[in-house]
Amino acid sequence: MRAGFTSLDREVVAELAVRGELPPWLSGTLVRNGPAKFESGDRSFRHWFDGQAMLHRFAFGGGRVAYRNRFLETPSLRSVRDRGRIAFGEFATDPCRSIFARLFARSATSANANVNVLLGDDRDQALTETPIAVRFDPDTLATVGLTPSDDTIAGQVTTAHPHVAPRTGDLVNYVLKFGRRSLYQVYRQRGDTRELLAAVPADRPGYLHSFAITERHVVLVVFPFVVNPMSFLLRGKPFIENYRWRPELGTRFVVLSQEDGSVVADGRTAACFAFHHVNAYDEDGRVVVDICSYPDASVVDALYLDRVRGGAELPLAFPTRYTVDLVGGAVRARRLADEAMELPRISYRAHNGREYRCAYGVGAHGNARHDFLNQLVKLDVRSGRTTTWHEPGRYPGEPVFVAAPDARAEDDGVVLSVVLDAAAGRSCLLVLDATTFTELARAEVPHAIPFGFHGQFAAR
Ligand code: CO
């Protein structure tokens, strides 16, 4: 699977050969984001998350698929590609600088937004965990510009997983501001206007890659992978290496009211770690939060490029349901299935923040830890039943669910996944029937697409 961690320098525009039959209703574009350049001159980035951002666009219509890919033109890329120099700090790689300068090294100016995209309303942008928006043209993928937010909700860290509030349609996210008392500043955004909803203080803030939303609540799940913000000043290490695994702290569930930002419940359970929430919803007197849960944060270390390329053991996440009592804050945990699952997606528009049944993700065939993620998984969260798609030597990425226009059932639609064929050194765009989880079609890409993170589909 090393081709998935190899730089792709080629930018192409191509009509893809399609095998099988695409549903006639499938019309729109899938834009995916992920790292595609892992070295600069003779220096290599250290971690999968450090690679320079590339966008990939698959346009569907009339049974055909058009493809193009393009690097995000950022200050970081220009330095890496044009000057052979790593000038900005990334997740786990620092530039060579004085300790004082390192404090600011992972600032918004790097703008290597390689994690996710936000589409639509003329605000197409690439997202990362520093609070900056990198706008791009949805047709050409050309970078339009960097727009740091210019209001008072300032901070150093955010998530690349904003949510749409199910009832209001507001965009919800948080910005973490480091300080003697750090603050998770949860905000909601309508148009370009952001409003602070709540500020949750923390002495030792945790690394939170995403959060949960329901119709009435926002839930911050604070895993005990925490940082003393002073260490950014004192220790001179890359961003993530300042974080420490402190299981004795347990995992904290902070349930916030979307109405007035008040803390409705604040509970703890045994230590765990996660990047991704599957979904969450309100029930009588409690909140249900489904998470792709690891026993600890060792997965962060396992994704250093030398380890993952060398076939080191990969920690696995399992879909786990946490219920938080709104009175008393008691938290209970229950594994939903014994099938590993990461990069989870749902029928978002219809079921985000609401009761649901179907989740899609990537997994590991036979829960084996010696290979990379090599299968797609569909999970029925009610019954715990799983269905998988697996072909030897193939490595699928995040499955994006697209609902059929006249969908009657939750899983009436397709799942789109970029799959690497390791032996052929090429990727394809795989289209599965989401109901049966069987192949409808695949479109061949003329090169191997490095393993990416997230993408979004827009019907346009
Ligand atoms: Co993510």
Residues whose N, C-alpha, C, O or C-beta is under 5 A from the ligand:
A	BS01	CO	none
